[in-house]
Amino acid sequence: MDILLVASAFNSLSQRVYAELSDLGHRVDVVLAGQGPDAVRRAVRDRCPELIVAPMLKTALPEDVWQRHTCLIVHPGPLGDRGPSSLDWALAEQAAEWGVTVLRAEAAMDAGAVWASEAFPVAPVGKSDLYRNEVADAALTAVHRAVRRYADGSYKPRPQSDPAIRGKVVWRDVFRQERRRIDWAADDTATVLRKLRGADSQPGVLDELRGREVFLHGGHPEDELRGEPGRLLATRAGAVCRATRDGAVWIPELRPRRNSGDRAPFRRPATDVLAAPDLPESPAPLELPPDRRTWTDIRYRQHGDVGLVSFSFPGGAMSTDHCRRLLTAYRYALARPTRVLVLGGRRDFFSNGIHLNVIEAAPDPAEESRTNLDAMDDLVEAVLRTTDRLVVAALGGNAAAGGAMLALAADEVWCRAGAVLNPHYRRMGLYGSEFWTYSLPRRVGADTARRLTEEAQPVSAATAARIGLVDGLLPVPAQGFTAEVERLAAELAGTAELDRRIAAKAAARRADEEERPLAAYRRDELARMHALFFDPDAAYHSLRSDFVRKVPGGVR
């Protein structure tokens, strides 16, 4: 079928719907609702879709569109749920199970006939992580079912006047900041974490720190540091630790209010926003004791012949500091006596490459772009030059641009079945680096590499496995990903042919180096990237600014 996706943003869910429907042979186009109702009408008129699907929509479809065409809205709430803040309420009310409903658009919000629904367990994670994983898994199951039913032509969607639905109808209003506000003197740690996690990506929790109104993004428990409730206690890897009445929490990111006068009113590491040099640094060891309950964005664990370097950075973005600390951890892992080294392995984002928010906020964004990219290249090169053991990149979630190329530097790439890959840079106006001109053609061939980077479309995990971007597809829920990776890594470490494989990769690396050194790939890529970074008229600068500031109708 010809399907048109209408979305407020081409986000993780929209990309996954696009990629998976395309995999099934449907001809899928996308229009961003932020470009305005006339753009939506024009797209409908020009493409004459058989079906319109709205996987993520913050504004209403034009009435003349939904009256003339079947338009399916993907609502992140169970049967009968209505309102714009469904997931927020699910987390605030500590629901054990929630759902996704695919319903037909009509005048009243979320009141249309139901084409499909799917339940999912609510994992104890932040809203954005839940949205990209459990919600997205359920949404794709429901979307696939609804599209099949529509194509079949015999299915009659259930009106919400159906007694089985009518008794469940609940309107949940906008979840406003008043409900999110933290009372640091009265709220216990569990309550604080619930409020922080319910707004970790958007909209954040509005609060005051040192006389400034800021939004708090993300929250993690701390088991040792204590202090007066509300007091800032320490920093770690860009995050700040803040005392609660019965403990403390780590907050990785802050966002200044738009009207605060801050030139960078967008999310970035908390210490960058706060500029609090008087707070003590509280480092965590790479190998945390098993009984510690504290936050760290990089960890090392070892089980026999398997070493695991796990990391998780907000939004998958890797600043200069992130890259350098991860490289330090990687070198630490190389000094350990293992035969298999796993990079990644946590649920949610693997990596999206350089940190555009930190770059945009820098005094000299061009210079910070160069510095960040050099640090990313150092990390990728270290992985490529590892020849004494097998390296596995384990993608529990999405990977894009330089983050995708970091994964491709490994010997094997294992990917959760729900992940989406964007192995390209063009939509940010960039040529690309991270040795992509070496790694990508080596895996998929020159023609496919050219198509992936020029078409710049998201790739489903299934297609990634089919074309060679991914070696192992793990059809497990997000909560089971880490355990499955550890099981498979242990199996790999115990195989009789592992020594032969390690020797073969070392020989292949020597042969590749003689044919063309890695330094040559890096030099040529960086020459093109630096030319863009330091050209004030390059599209990269405006595209980056629009992306960071979430300009409606921006990058798709």
C-alpha positions in Angstrom: 0.0 0.0 0.0 0.9 3.7 -0.3 1.1 4.9 3.3 1.7 8.4 4.5 3.1 9.0 8.0 2.2 12.3 9.6 4.4 13.0 12.7 5.2 16.0 14.8 8.8 14.7 14.8 10.7 12.0 13.0 11.6 10.5 16.3 12.5 6.9 17.3 9.0 5.6 17.1 8.2 7.3 13.8 11.5 6.0 12.3 10.7 2.5 13.4 7.2 2.6 12.0 8.7 3.9 8.7 11.4 1.3 8.5 9.3 -1.7 9.5 6.4 -0.8 7.2 8.9 -0.3 4.4 10.4 -3.7 5.1 6.9 -5.2 4.4 6.9 -3.7 0.9 4.6 -0.7 1.6 5.6 2.6 -0.1 6.0 4.9 2.9 6.3 8.7 2.8 6.6 11.1 5.7 5.4 14.6 6.3 6.1 16.6 9.5 3.1 18.1 11.1 5.2 21.0 12.4 5.4 22.3 8.9 1.8 23.3 9.2 -1.6 22.0 8.1 -1.1 23.1 4.5 2.0 21.0 4.2 0.0 18.0 5.4 -2.8 18.7 2.9 -0.2 19.1 0.1 1.5 15.8 1.0 -1.9 14.1 1.0 -2.9 15.6 -2.3 0.5 14.9 -4.0 0.9 11.3 -2.8 -2.7 10.1 -2.7 -2.0 7.6 0.1 -4.3 4.6 0.6 -3.8 5.0 4.4 -2.5 7.7 6.7 -0.7 6.7 10.0 0.2 9.2 12.7 2.7 7.4 15.0 3.6 10.5 17.0 1.4 13.6 16.8 1.1 16.6 19.1 -1.3 18.6 16.9 -4.6 17.7 15.4 -4.8 16.5 11.8 -6.7 18.9 9.4 -10.4 18.1 9.5 -10.7 17.9 5.8 -7.9 15.2 5.8 -9.3 12.9 8.4 -12.8 13.2 7.0 -11.8 12.1 3.5 -9.1 9.5 4.4 -8.7 6.8 6.9 -6.2 8.2 9.5 -4.9 6.0 12.2 -3.6 7.6 15.4 -1.1 5.7 17.5 -2.0 6.6 21.1 0.4 5.5 23.9 -2.5 4.5 26.3 -4.7 1.4 26.8 -8.2 1.0 25.5 -10.4 3.8 26.7 -7.5 6.1 27.7 -7.8 9.7 26.3 -5.7 12.7 26.7 -2.3 14.2 25.8 -0.2 12.9 28.8 -0.9 9.2 28.9 2.6 7.9 29.8 3.1 10.6 32.4 0.0 9.4 34.2 1.0 5.8 33.9 4.3 6.5 35.6 2.8 8.9 38.2 0.2 6.3 39.2 2.8 3.5 39.2 0.8 1.4 36.7 2.2 -2.2 36.4 0.8 -2.5 32.9 -0.2 0.0 30.2 -1.0 -0.2 26.5 -0.9 1.3 23.0 -4.1 1.9 21.0 -4.4 2.5 17.3 -7.6 4.4 16.6 -9.2 6.4 13.8 -8.8 10.1 13.9 -12.0 12.2 14.5 -12.9 15.5 16.0 -12.7 14.5 19.7 -9.2 13.6 20.9 -8.6 9.8 21.1 -12.3 9.0 20.7 -12.2 7.3 17.3 -13.0 3.7 16.5 -10.3 1.2 17.6 -8.3 -0.7 15.0 -5.9 -2.5 17.3 -4.5 -2.4 20.9 -1.6 -4.0 22.7 -0.6 -4.1 26.3 2.9 -3.9 27.7 4.6 -4.1 31.2 5.8 -0.8 32.6 9.5 -1.2 33.3 11.1 0.7 36.2 12.9 3.2 33.9 12.5 6.7 32.7 9.7 7.8 30.4 11.9 8.2 27.3 13.5 4.8 27.8 10.1 3.2 28.3 8.8 5.0 25.2 11.6 3.9 22.9 11.4 0.3 24.1 8.2 -1.2 25.7 5.9 1.4 24.2 7.5 1.1 20.8 7.4 -2.7 20.8 3.7 -2.6 21.6 3.1 0.2 19.1 4.6 -1.7 16.3 2.7 -4.9 17.1 -0.5 -2.8 17.1 0.4 -0.8 13.9 1.2 -4.0 12.0 -2.1 -5.6 13.1 -4.1 -2.4 12.2 -2.4 -2.1 8.7 -3.1 -5.8 8.0 -6.7 -5.4 9.0 -7.1 -2.3 6.9 -5.5 -4.0 3.9 -7.8 -7.1 4.3 -10.8 -4.8 4.0 -13.1 -7.0 6.1 -12.3 -5.8 9.6 -14.8 -3.5 11.3 -13.1 -1.3 13.9 -14.7 -1.2 17.3 -16.4 2.1 18.2 -15.7 3.4 21.6 -19.4 3.1 22.4 -18.8 -0.6 22.5 -19.6 -1.7 26.1 -16.2 -3.5 26.4 -14.5 -0.1 25.8 -17.0 2.4 27.1 -16.6 1.2 30.7 -12.9 1.9 30.5 -13.0 5.4 29.0 -11.0 7.8 31.1 -9.9 11.4 30.2 -6.5 12.3 31.6 -5.7 16.0 31.3 -2.3 17.5 30.6 0.2 16.5 33.3 1.3 20.0 34.4 4.4 21.1 36.2 2.4 21.6 39.4 2.1 17.8 39.7 5.8 17.3 38.9 7.1 19.7 41.4 9.4 18.2 44.0 9.1 19.1 47.7 12.7 18.3 48.7 11.9 18.5 52.4 8.9 16.2 52.3 9.3 13.8 49.3 11.2 10.6 49.9 13.8 9.3 47.4 11.3 7.0 45.7 8.9 9.9 45.1 11.6 12.2 43.8 12.8 9.5 41.4 9.3 8.8 40.2 8.8 12.5 39.4 12.2 12.9 37.7 11.8 9.7 35.6 8.3 10.7 34.6 9.8 13.8 32.8 13.4 12.7 32.1 13.4 13.8 28.4 10.4 16.1 28.2 9.4 18.3 29.7 11.8 18.0 32.7 10.9 19.0 36.2 10.9 22.7 36.9 12.9 23.6 40.0 15.3 26.2 41.4 19.0 25.7 41.9 21.2 28.4 43.3 18.7 31.1 42.5 18.1 29.9 38.9 15.0 28.3 37.5 16.0 25.2 35.6 14.4 22.0 34.4 15.8 18.8 35.9 16.2 15.9 33.5 16.8 12.3 34.6 17.1 10.8 38.0 19.1 7.9 39.6 19.4 6.7 43.2 22.5 7.3 45.4 23.2 5.0 48.4 26.0 6.7 50.3 26.0 10.5 50.0 23.7 12.3 52.4 22.9 15.9 53.4 20.3 18.5 54.1 17.2 17.9 51.8 17.6 19.9 48.5 21.3 20.6 49.0 23.7 19.9 46.2 26.3 17.3 47.5 28.7 16.4 44.7 29.3 16.0 40.9 30.2 13.0 38.9 30.7 12.8 35.1 28.7 16.0 34.5 25.8 15.0 36.8 25.0 16.6 40.2 23.9 14.7 43.3 21.2 16.3 45.4 20.0 15.3 48.8 16.5 14.1 49.6 14.9 13.7 53.0 16.0 10.1 53.2 18.8 9.8 50.7 20.1 11.4 47.5 19.6 11.3 43.7 21.9 11.9 40.7 20.6 14.3 38.1 22.5 14.0 34.8 21.2 17.0 32.9 19.6 20.5 33.3 17.9 22.9 31.0 17.6 26.6 31.6 14.3 28.3 31.0 13.9 29.9 27.6 13.2 33.3 29.2 16.2 33.0 31.5 18.6 34.9 29.3 20.8 31.9 29.0 22.2 31.7 25.4 21.8 27.9 25.5 18.3 27.1 26.8 18.5 23.4 26.0 19.5 20.2 27.8 23.1 19.5 28.5 25.2 18.1 31.3 24.2 19.5 34.7 27.6 20.8 35.6 27.8 22.7 32.3 24.6 24.6 33.1 25.2 25.1 36.8 28.9 26.0 36.6 29.5 24.8 40.2 33.2 24.4 40.7 32.8 24.4 44.5 31.1 21.0 44.5 33.4 18.1 45.3 33.8 15.4 42.6 32.6 12.0 43.7 34.1 9.5 41.2 32.8 5.9 41.0 35.2 3.0 40.2 34.7 1.3 36.8 34.1 -2.0 38.7 31.4 -1.2 41.1 30.8 -3.6 44.0 27.6 -5.6 43.4 25.9 -4.1 46.5 26.4 -0.4 45.4 23.2 1.5 44.3 24.6 4.5 42.7 24.7 6.1 39.2 27.6 5.9 36.8 27.4 6.2 33.0 30.3 3.8 32.3 30.9 0.4 34.0 33.2 -2.5 33.6 32.3 -6.1 34.6 34.0 -9.4 34.0 32.7 -12.9 33.9 35.5 -15.4 33.2 36.8 -14.8 29.7 34.2 -12.1 29.0 34.7 -8.4 29.7 31.8 -6.0 29.4 32.2 -2.2 29.0 28.7 -0.9 29.4 27.7 2.8 29.0 24.6 4.9 28.8 24.6 8.6 27.9 21.4 10.7 27.8 19.9 10.7 24.4 22.8 8.6 23.1 24.9 11.8 22.6 28.7 11.6 23.3 30.5 14.8 24.2 34.3 15.1 24.2 34.3 14.1 27.9 32.1 11.1 27.3 34.4 9.9 24.5 37.6 10.3 26.4 36.2 8.6 29.6 34.8 5.7 27.5 38.2 5.3 25.8 39.9 5.2 29.2 37.4 2.5 30.3 38.1 0.6 27.0 41.8 0.7 27.6 41.2 -0.5 31.1 39.3 -3.5 29.7 42.0 -4.3 27.2 44.4 -4.7 30.2 42.2 -7.4 31.6 42.7 -11.1 30.7 39.7 -11.7 28.5 39.0 -13.3 25.1 35.7 -11.6 24.3 35.1 -7.9 25.0 31.5 -6.6 24.8 31.0 -2.9 24.2 27.5 -1.7 25.2 24.9 -4.2 26.3 22.5 -1.9 28.2 18.9 -1.3 27.1 18.1 1.9 25.2 20.4 4.0 23.0 23.8 2.6 22.0 25.2 5.9 20.6 24.2 8.7 18.3 27.6 10.2 17.9 28.9 13.6 18.8 27.0 15.7 21.3 25.3 18.5 19.3 23.9 20.2 22.4 27.3 20.6 24.0 28.7 21.8 20.7 25.9 24.4 20.2 26.5 25.7 23.8 30.3 26.0 23.4 31.9 29.4 23.0 33.3 28.2 19.6 31.0 25.5 18.2 33.3 24.9 15.2 36.3 24.2 17.5 34.2 22.0 19.8 32.9 20.1 16.8 36.5 19.3 15.8 37.5 18.4 19.4 34.5 16.2 19.9 35.0 14.4 16.6 38.7 13.8 17.3 37.8 12.2 20.6 35.2 10.0 18.9 37.7 9.0 16.3 40.2 8.1 19.0 37.7 5.7 20.5 36.7 4.1 17.2 40.3 3.7 16.2 41.1 1.9 19.5 38.3 -0.6 18.7 39.5 -1.1 15.1 43.1 -1.7 16.3 42.1 -4.3 18.9 43.5 -7.6 17.6 44.1 -9.7 20.7 40.5 -10.6 21.4 37.1 -10.5 19.8 35.1 -7.3 20.2 31.3 -7.4 20.2 29.1 -4.2 20.0 25.8 -4.9 21.7 23.0 -2.5 20.7 20.1 -2.6 23.1 18.6 0.4 21.3 19.1 2.8 18.4 22.5 3.9 16.9 23.1 6.7 14.5 25.9 8.6 12.6 29.2 8.2 14.5 27.5 6.0 17.1 26.5 3.5 14.4 30.1 3.6 13.1 31.4 2.9 16.6 29.4 -0.3 16.5 30.7 -1.2 13.1 34.2 -1.0 14.3 33.6 -4.2 16.4 34.1 -7.7 15.0 30.5 -8.6 15.6 27.4 -6.4 16.1 24.5 -7.8 18.1 21.3 -5.8 18.0 17.9 -6.0 19.8 15.2 -6.7 17.2 13.4 -3.4 18.0 16.4 -1.1 17.4 16.7 1.3 14.5 20.0 2.3 12.8 20.8 5.5 11.0 24.2 4.8 9.4 24.6 8.2 7.8 25.3 11.9 8.4 23.7 13.8 5.5 20.7 15.1 7.4 23.0 17.1 9.6 24.8 18.4 6.6 28.0 16.4 7.2 30.2 14.1 5.3 31.0 11.8 8.2 34.0 10.4 10.0 34.6 7.7 12.6 36.3 5.6 9.8 33.0 5.0 8.1 34.7 5.0 4.7 36.6 1.9 5.9 34.0 0.1 8.1 30.8 0.6 6.2 31.9 -0.7 2.7 33.8 -3.5 4.4 30.5 -4.8 5.8 27.9 -4.1 3.2 29.8 -3.3 0.0 30.5 0.0 -1.8 27.1 0.2 -3.5 25.0 -0.4 -0.4 27.3 1.9 1.6 26.7 4.7 -0.9 22.9 4.1 -0.9 22.7 4.1 2.9 24.7 7.4 3.2 23.0 9.2 0.3 19.4 8.2 0.9 19.9 8.8 4.7 16.9 6.7 5.8 16.4 4.7 9.0 17.1 1.0 8.8 15.2 -1.5 10.9 17.2 -4.1 12.8 15.9 -6.9 10.5 17.1 -5.1 7.4 20.4 -4.3 9.1 20.9 -8.0 9.7 19.9 -8.8 6.1 22.4 -6.4 4.5 25.2 -7.2 6.9 25.2 -4.2 9.2 24.3 -6.5 12.1 25.6 -10.1 12.7 23.1 -11.2 15.4 19.5 -10.2 15.9 18.2 -10.7 19.5 14.4 -11.0 19.6 14.1 -10.3 23.3 12.3 -7.6 25.3 14.4 -4.6 26.4 14.5 -5.8 30.0 16.0 -9.1 28.9 18.7 -7.7 26.6 21.6 -7.5 29.0 21.2 -11.0 30.3 20.9 -12.4 26.7 24.1 -10.6 25.7 26.0 -12.0 28.6 24.8 -15.5 27.8 25.7 -15.3 24.2 29.1 -13.7 25.0 29.9 -16.6 27.4 29.0 -19.1 24.6 31.3 -17.2 22.2 34.1 -17.2 24.7 33.8 -21.0 25.1 33.9 -21.9 21.4 36.8 -24.0 20.1 37.3 -21.8 17.1 37.7 -18.5 19.0 41.6 -18.6 18.9 41.4 -19.1 15.1 39.0 -16.2 14.7 41.2 -13.9 16.8 44.3 -14.8 14.7 42.4 -14.3 11.5 41.2 -10.9 12.5 44.7 -9.9 13.4 46.0 -11.1 10.0 43.2 -9.2 8.2 43.9 -6.0 10.1 47.6 -6.2 9.1 46.6 -6.8 5.4 44.2 -3.9 5.5 46.8 -1.6 7.1 49.3 -2.5 4.3 46.7 -1.8 1.6 45.6 1.5 3.1 46.5 2.7 6.7 43.7 3.7 9.0 45.5 7.0 9.4 44.7 7.7 5.7 41.0 7.1 6.2 41.0 9.4 9.2 43.0 12.1 7.5 40.7 12.2 4.4 37.4 12.1 6.5 38.6 14.8 8.9 39.7 17.1 6.1 36.2 17.2 4.7 34.6 17.5 8.1 36.8 20.3 9.3 36.1 22.2 6.1 32.4 22.1 7.1 32.9 22.8 10.7 34.9 26.0 10.0 32.7 27.3 7.1 30.2 29.7 8.7 27.9 29.2 5.7 27.8 25.4 5.9 24.3 24.0 6.4 25.6 22.0 9.4 25.5 25.1 11.7 21.8 25.9 11.0 20.7 22.3 11.0 22.5 21.7 14.3 20.9 24.8 15.8 17.4 23.8 14.6 17.8 20.3 15.9 19.1 21.4 19.3 16.4 24.0 19.7 13.7 21.7 18.4 12.6 24.1 15.7 9.2 22.8 14.3 9.5 21.2 10.9 13.3 20.8 11.3 15.6 17.9 10.5 13.8 14.7 9.3 
